[in-house]
């Protein structure tokens, strides 16, 4: 898969995971690596960029073992961006499915 295409899809995947509520970077990594071939060298820089771009914010929460942990949340701008990207993805998916669905030689 093209690296730029994958990066765009991963942005959407990360925003989707975070839109459900506060989630740690480790939990994001577990959720993404179970279905996609990504690792922390991909996820952590994307999280930093999404935060720098104003789509995510982080806060400290009490961890299960007592130590505080950093969790990510969507900002209002991030929520709007996520919904726009999700709609664009769904439109793209329909368009590609339409084209591929008509191909008899696939």
Backbone torsions as a table, in degrees:
resi	resn	phi	psi	omega
1	UNK	NA	137.7	177.8
2	UNK	-56.1	133.0	-175.8
3	UNK	-61.2	-40.8	-179.5
4	UNK	-66.4	-41.8	177.7
5	UNK	-62.5	-44.6	-179.6
6	UNK	-62.5	-40.1	179.5
7	UNK	-61.3	-43.6	178.7
8	UNK	-63.9	-39.7	178.2
9	UNK	-68.7	-40.2	179.8
10	UNK	-64.1	-36.5	174.8
11	UNK	-55.7	-48.7	-179.9
12	UNK	-62.9	-42.5	179.9
13	UNK	-61.4	-45.5	180.0
14	UNK	-63.8	-44.4	178.2
15	UNK	-62.0	-38.3	179.2
16	UNK	-63.4	-44.5	179.9
17	UNK	-63.2	-42.9	-176.5
18	UNK	-74.0	-25.9	-176.0
19	UNK	-64.7	-17.7	-179.4
20	UNK	-78.9	-13.5	179.2
21	UNK	141.9	179.3	-177.4
22	UNK	-55.6	132.5	-178.9
23	UNK	-146.7	140.0	-179.3
24	UNK	-79.1	159.8	177.6
25	UNK	-60.7	-38.0	179.2
26	UNK	-62.4	-45.0	179.1
27	UNK	-64.4	-36.3	175.9
28	UNK	-62.9	-44.6	179.3
29	UNK	-60.2	-44.6	179.4
30	UNK	-61.2	-45.4	-177.8
31	UNK	-66.5	-39.1	-178.3
32	UNK	-76.9	-38.6	-176.3
33	UNK	-73.6	-15.7	178.2
34	UNK	-72.3	-24.5	-178.9
35	UNK	-121.1	-19.0	-178.0
36	UNK	-123.8	153.5	178.4
37	UNK	-88.7	79.6	178.1
38	UNK	-132.6	159.5	177.8
39	UNK	-136.0	-177.1	-176.6
40	UNK	-62.9	-26.5	178.3
41	UNK	-68.6	-15.7	175.6
42	UNK	-98.9	-46.4	-172.6
43	UNK	-68.3	-49.0	-174.5
44	UNK	-61.6	-44.7	175.9
45	UNK	-62.4	-36.5	177.7
46	UNK	-64.8	-41.9	177.6
47	UNK	-61.6	-43.3	178.4
48	UNK	-62.0	-42.3	-179.7
49	UNK	-66.5	-43.6	179.0
50	UNK	-62.8	-34.6	176.3
51	UNK	-71.3	-44.5	178.5
52	UNK	-60.5	-36.1	179.7
53	UNK	-77.5	-4.8	175.8
54	UNK	90.3	9.1	-179.3
55	UNK	-87.9	-26.6	179.0
56	UNK	-124.3	157.1	168.8
57	UNK	-136.4	165.2	177.3
58	UNK	-129.7	157.5	174.2
59	UNK	-146.0	163.5	177.9
60	UNK	-94.5	134.7	174.8
61	UNK	-128.0	156.6	177.8
62	UNK	-67.9	124.1	178.4
63	UNK	-80.0	166.8	-179.5
64	UNK	-62.1	-32.8	-178.3
65	UNK	-93.0	8.4	177.4
66	UNK	100.2	-29.0	-179.9
67	UNK	-77.3	142.2	178.1
68	UNK	-66.7	148.3	176.3
69	UNK	-129.4	151.2	-179.9
70	UNK	-86.7	127.4	176.2
71	UNK	-122.5	150.9	-179.3
72	UNK	-104.6	145.1	176.6
73	UNK	-136.6	155.7	174.4
74	UNK	-77.7	142.1	168.8
75	UNK	-83.9	173.6	175.8
76	UNK	-61.5	-41.4	177.2
77	UNK	-63.8	-40.2	178.7
78	UNK	-63.5	-38.8	178.6
79	UNK	-64.6	-44.4	177.4
80	UNK	-62.6	-44.1	179.5
81	UNK	-62.5	-43.2	178.5
82	UNK	-59.3	-48.1	-178.3
83	UNK	-63.5	-39.0	176.6
84	UNK	-64.3	-46.3	-179.7
85	UNK	-65.0	-37.5	179.2
86	UNK	-64.7	-43.5	178.1
87	UNK	-64.7	-42.3	177.9
88	UNK	-62.3	-40.6	178.2
89	UNK	-62.2	-45.6	-178.8
90	UNK	-63.3	-40.2	177.4
91	UNK	-64.0	-46.6	178.8
92	UNK	-59.8	-44.1	-179.9
93	UNK	-60.4	-43.3	178.6
94	UNK	-64.0	-43.2	-178.7
95	UNK	-64.0	-44.5	179.6
96	UNK	-66.4	-42.7	178.6
97	UNK	-61.3	-37.7	178.2
98	UNK	-62.8	-46.0	-179.7
99	UNK	-66.9	-48.0	-178.1
100	UNK	-69.9	-31.2	179.4
101	UNK	-65.8	-23.9	179.9
102	UNK	-90.9	-1.4	-177.6
103	UNK	-88.6	117.2	179.2
104	UNK	-84.3	-18.5	-174.7
105	UNK	-97.9	13.3	-177.0
106	UNK	-74.7	NA	NA
